[in-house]
Amino acid sequence: MNKGTVIVSTVIVSIALIVCAAILSKPLDSFVSAKKSITVTGSAKKQIKADLAVWRGSFSRQADELAAAYQGMKDDQAKVKAYLVKMGIEEKDIVMQPLSTETLYIYDQELLRKLGKSQQISGYRMFQTVEVRSNDVEKITQISREASVLIEQGVVFQSQQPQYIYTKLNDLKVDMLAEAAKDATSRASKIAAASGSKVGHLRSAKMGVFQITPVNSTDVADYGINDTSTVDKEITAVVNCEFALQ
């Protein structure tokens, strides 16, 4: 092969390589352009106040005979109802759960041998739970704190911590998510501007879980939090958004 032929062949190969590179680079540019996007997380917070309170208390009686324990429970039940009515709760809103009965046995083996028995009932214990639900949150709080007066009346009573619930969450969700999406858009715009780009259309949005926590709490959970221990709460909504870049 002479020198001229080699030169011509080299030129042809070089041109072919340039053409192939141009052909291959065009779809690659399109692919990169199509994938230019930014993903950000937006959030929104709002303070809310519980509009429903649920309070429960329990009381019990113990006696040697079942009938005596039952009569004692009836007396205690009347005292509990009287206390709640005095505190402003209507009797129709007082829910008494079914009575529970526990049979008590003697476990002293020496005593059982003296009695000549393998098993002996020593008495009976009865339990009952009372429940009150009200939109008057402050009243329920007062009832739970002052229920100790029942103990002064001879009732073996235990007051539970009220549960404070916000019932209008579904009405609030849409507005909260809209605020979170606005926050995501604002964040994306600032990040894009810093790199010389602009935010384009929204490609996708994914709603996160809602966190309902005590005010100023930093607690979070993957499955969400629904605090019922406080009257004043803070709700946080989160949205993950992907935007095209221009």
C-alpha positions as CSV (number, residue, x, y, z in Angstrom):
1,M,0.0,0.0,0.0
2,N,1.5,3.4,-1.1
3,K,1.7,6.5,1.1
4,G,-1.2,8.2,-0.7
5,T,-3.5,5.3,-0.1
6,V,-2.6,5.3,3.7
7,I,-3.4,9.0,4.0
8,V,-6.7,8.6,2.3
9,S,-7.7,5.7,4.4
10,T,-6.7,7.5,7.6
11,V,-8.8,10.5,6.6
12,I,-11.8,8.3,5.8
13,V,-11.6,6.5,9.1
14,S,-11.3,9.8,11.0
15,I,-14.4,11.3,9.3
16,A,-16.3,8.1,10.1
17,L,-15.4,8.3,13.7
18,I,-16.5,11.9,13.9
19,V,-19.8,11.1,12.3
20,C,-20.5,8.2,14.6
21,A,-19.6,10.2,17.6
22,A,-22.1,12.9,16.5
23,I,-24.8,10.4,15.9
24,L,-24.3,8.7,19.3
25,S,-24.0,11.9,21.2
26,K,-27.3,13.4,20.1
27,P,-29.6,10.8,21.9
28,L,-27.2,10.9,24.9
29,D,-27.7,14.6,25.1
30,S,-31.5,14.1,24.9
31,F,-31.3,11.5,27.7
32,V,-29.3,13.7,30.0
33,S,-31.7,16.6,29.3
34,A,-34.7,14.5,30.0
35,K,-33.3,13.5,33.3
36,K,-32.4,17.0,34.5
37,S,-34.5,17.4,37.7
38,I,-34.4,18.2,41.3
39,T,-36.1,16.5,44.2
40,V,-36.8,18.4,47.4
41,T,-38.8,17.9,50.6
42,G,-41.3,20.6,51.7
43,S,-43.0,20.8,55.0
44,A,-45.7,22.8,56.8
45,K,-46.5,23.2,60.5
46,K,-49.6,24.3,62.2
47,Q,-50.6,24.5,65.9
48,I,-54.0,22.8,66.7
49,K,-56.0,22.3,69.9
50,A,-57.8,19.0,70.8
51,D,-61.6,19.3,70.5
52,L,-62.4,15.9,72.1
53,A,-61.3,14.4,75.4
54,V,-61.8,10.8,76.5
55,W,-61.4,9.9,80.2
56,R,-61.6,6.6,81.9
57,G,-61.4,5.5,85.5
58,S,-61.8,2.2,87.3
59,F,-63.0,1.1,90.6
60,S,-63.1,-2.3,92.5
61,R,-64.5,-4.1,95.5
62,Q,-63.3,-7.2,97.3
63,A,-65.4,-9.3,99.7
64,D,-65.6,-12.8,101.1
65,E,-69.0,-13.4,99.5
66,L,-69.9,-12.7,95.9
67,A,-73.1,-11.0,96.8
68,A,-71.4,-8.6,99.2
69,A,-68.8,-7.7,96.5
70,Y,-71.6,-7.0,94.0
71,Q,-73.5,-4.8,96.5
72,G,-70.4,-2.9,97.2
73,M,-69.9,-2.3,93.5
74,K,-73.5,-1.0,93.1
75,D,-72.8,1.5,95.9
76,D,-69.6,2.6,94.4
77,Q,-71.1,2.9,90.9
78,A,-73.8,5.3,92.4
79,K,-71.0,7.4,94.0
80,V,-69.1,7.6,90.7
81,K,-72.2,8.7,88.7
82,A,-73.1,11.3,91.4
83,Y,-69.6,12.7,91.2
84,L,-69.6,13.0,87.4
85,V,-73.1,14.5,87.3
86,K,-72.0,17.1,89.9
87,M,-69.1,17.9,87.6
88,G,-71.5,18.7,84.8
89,I,-71.6,15.4,82.9
90,E,-75.0,14.3,81.8
91,E,-75.9,10.8,82.9
92,K,-76.5,9.6,79.3
93,D,-72.9,10.4,78.6
94,I,-71.5,8.2,81.4
95,V,-70.6,4.8,80.1
96,M,-70.2,1.9,82.6
97,Q,-68.3,-1.0,81.1
98,P,-69.4,-4.6,82.1
99,L,-68.4,-5.8,85.5
100,S,-65.4,-8.2,85.7
101,T,-65.2,-10.7,88.5
102,E,-62.0,-12.5,89.8
103,T,-62.2,-15.4,92.2
104,L,-59.6,-15.4,94.9
105,Y,-58.0,-18.6,96.2
106,I,-56.0,-19.6,99.3
107,Y,-52.5,-20.6,98.2
108,D,-51.1,-21.3,101.7
109,Q,-50.5,-25.1,101.4
110,E,-50.1,-25.6,105.1
111,L,-53.5,-23.9,105.7
112,L,-55.1,-26.0,103.0
113,R,-53.7,-29.2,104.7
114,K,-55.3,-28.1,108.0
115,L,-58.6,-27.5,106.2
116,G,-58.2,-30.9,104.5
117,K,-58.7,-29.3,101.1
118,S,-56.7,-29.0,97.9
119,Q,-58.4,-25.8,96.9
120,Q,-60.3,-23.1,98.8
121,I,-61.9,-19.9,97.7
122,S,-60.9,-16.9,99.9
123,G,-63.1,-14.3,98.3
124,Y,-64.1,-12.3,95.3
125,R,-62.9,-9.1,93.6
126,M,-64.9,-7.1,91.1
127,F,-63.8,-4.4,88.7
128,Q,-65.6,-1.8,86.6
129,T,-64.4,0.9,84.2
130,V,-66.3,4.2,83.6
131,E,-65.8,6.2,80.4
132,V,-66.7,9.8,79.5
133,R,-66.3,11.5,76.2
134,S,-66.8,15.3,75.8
135,N,-65.9,18.2,73.6
136,D,-65.5,20.2,76.8
137,V,-61.8,19.4,77.1
138,E,-61.1,21.6,80.1
139,K,-64.0,19.9,82.0
140,I,-62.6,16.5,81.4
141,T,-59.2,17.6,82.6
142,Q,-60.8,18.9,85.8
143,I,-62.7,15.6,86.3
144,S,-59.5,13.5,86.0
145,R,-57.6,15.7,88.5
146,E,-60.4,15.9,91.1
147,A,-61.5,12.2,91.0
148,S,-59.5,11.6,94.1
149,V,-62.5,12.8,96.1
150,L,-64.1,9.4,95.4
151,I,-61.3,7.8,97.4
152,E,-62.4,10.0,100.4
153,Q,-65.9,8.5,99.9
154,G,-64.5,5.0,100.3
155,V,-64.3,4.1,96.6
156,V,-61.1,2.3,95.5
157,F,-60.7,4.4,92.4
158,Q,-58.0,4.9,89.8
159,S,-58.2,7.8,87.4
160,Q,-56.5,7.5,84.0
161,Q,-54.8,10.2,82.0
162,P,-57.3,11.7,79.6
163,Q,-56.8,11.2,75.9
164,Y,-56.9,14.5,73.9
165,I,-58.0,14.1,70.3
166,Y,-58.2,16.4,67.3
167,T,-61.2,15.2,65.2
168,K,-60.9,17.5,62.2
169,L,-57.7,16.2,60.8
170,N,-59.2,15.1,57.4
171,D,-60.4,18.6,56.8
172,L,-57.0,20.0,57.5
173,K,-54.9,17.6,55.5
174,V,-55.5,19.1,52.1
175,D,-54.6,22.6,53.2
176,M,-51.5,21.3,55.0
177,L,-50.3,19.4,51.9
178,A,-50.8,22.5,49.7
179,E,-48.7,24.5,52.1
180,A,-46.0,21.8,52.1
181,A,-46.0,21.7,48.3
182,K,-45.5,25.5,48.2
183,D,-42.6,25.2,50.6
184,A,-41.1,22.5,48.3
185,T,-41.4,24.8,45.3
186,S,-39.7,27.6,47.1
187,R,-36.8,25.4,48.2
188,A,-36.4,24.0,44.7
189,S,-36.3,27.5,43.2
190,K,-33.6,28.7,45.5
191,I,-31.5,25.6,44.9
192,A,-31.9,25.8,41.1
193,A,-31.1,29.5,41.1
194,A,-27.9,28.9,42.9
195,S,-26.8,26.6,40.1
196,G,-28.0,28.9,37.3
197,S,-31.1,26.9,36.5
198,K,-34.9,27.4,36.8
199,V,-37.6,25.2,38.1
200,G,-39.9,23.7,35.5
201,H,-43.0,21.6,35.8
202,L,-43.8,19.3,38.7
203,R,-42.9,15.7,37.7
204,S,-44.1,13.8,40.8
205,A,-45.2,14.4,44.4
206,K,-45.3,11.9,47.2
207,M,-47.1,12.6,50.5
208,G,-45.3,11.8,53.7
209,V,-46.9,10.7,57.0
210,F,-48.4,13.3,59.3
211,Q,-46.7,13.9,62.7
212,I,-49.0,15.2,65.4
213,T,-46.8,16.0,68.4
214,P,-46.8,18.2,71.5
215,V,-45.9,21.8,70.7
216,N,-42.1,22.2,70.2
217,S,-41.5,18.5,70.2
218,T,-38.8,17.2,67.8
219,D,-40.1,13.6,67.8
220,V,-40.7,11.9,64.4
221,A,-41.5,8.4,63.3
222,D,-41.6,6.6,59.9
223,Y,-45.2,5.5,60.5
224,G,-46.3,8.9,61.9
225,I,-47.1,10.1,65.4
226,N,-50.6,10.9,66.8
227,D,-50.1,12.4,70.2
228,T,-53.1,12.1,72.6
229,S,-51.3,13.2,75.8
230,T,-51.6,17.0,75.4
231,V,-54.4,19.5,74.6
232,D,-52.2,21.8,72.5
233,K,-50.5,20.0,69.6
234,E,-48.5,20.7,66.5
235,I,-49.2,19.0,63.2
236,T,-46.5,18.6,60.5
237,A,-47.1,17.7,56.9
238,V,-44.4,16.6,54.5
239,V,-44.3,16.3,50.7
240,N,-41.5,15.0,48.5
241,C,-41.6,16.7,45.1
242,E,-39.6,16.2,41.9
243,F,-39.3,19.2,39.5
244,A,-37.9,19.4,36.0
245,L,-35.0,21.9,35.6
246,Q,-34.8,24.4,32.7
